[in-house]
Amino acid sequence: MRLAILSESPVDEAALKVLVEGVLGAPFHQVQPALRARGWPNVQQILPAVIRHLHFNTRADGVVVVVDADDSVVHTEEHEAPGYFHPQCRLCQLRATYRQTVKRLPPAHGRTRVLRCVGVAVPAIEAWYLCGRDDSVSEAAWLRGQEKGRAPYTRAELKHRVYGTDRPSLPHAIKCALREVQRHRRDVRRLEADFPHGFGALARDLRSWPAGPAGRD
Ligand SMILES: [Zn+2]
């Protein structure tokens, strides 16, 4: 399996590699997406160019895209209905960008398209890093907070809990993120239970990929 990871920072991408292997149950060959994104909405802006690069210039089987939800609408069960699209949901937006990009591409390198995997961390990827360590952090807790108009925690608080500061250096942030995701490297069920929409969508996308023909090693 060859795949590329596109996210908001090198920290996220290092941690996501471990989590994607946790879902797949096997290591994969990482393909570089050629462009680097810096936060939202930059990820969505460069996604079409990244997909075209992977499709024509590499033998990547798929692309994994993960962004923070921040204060946007949380992707829920009702967004999964056929044809449904919520314009303020980042997961729906990224899926739409993917769909619009791949439908115009001719087959290349023996495949019709680079496969899609999209996840959204609610409200930020540090919430995933805290999973299994801090029971107060979950999608359900965040959704209840949005309903009441009072967030249960801020993104800065989550960063503080993971990195010990809300302005970590890059090497320190990578070290902390990798330390936290070790809990899930062989079993991602807790992450799927606590983050059923944003992480669950990522896991379901990966598992829906066809077990590859020869060459997908
Ligand atoms: Zn959605």
Boltz pocket constraint, residues with backbone or C-beta under 6 A from the ligand:
constraints:
  - pocket:
      binder: B
      contacts: [[A, 73], [A, 74], [A, 75], [A, 76], [A, 79], [A, 86], [A, 89], [A, 90], [A, 91], [A, 92], [A, 93]]
      max_distance: 6.0
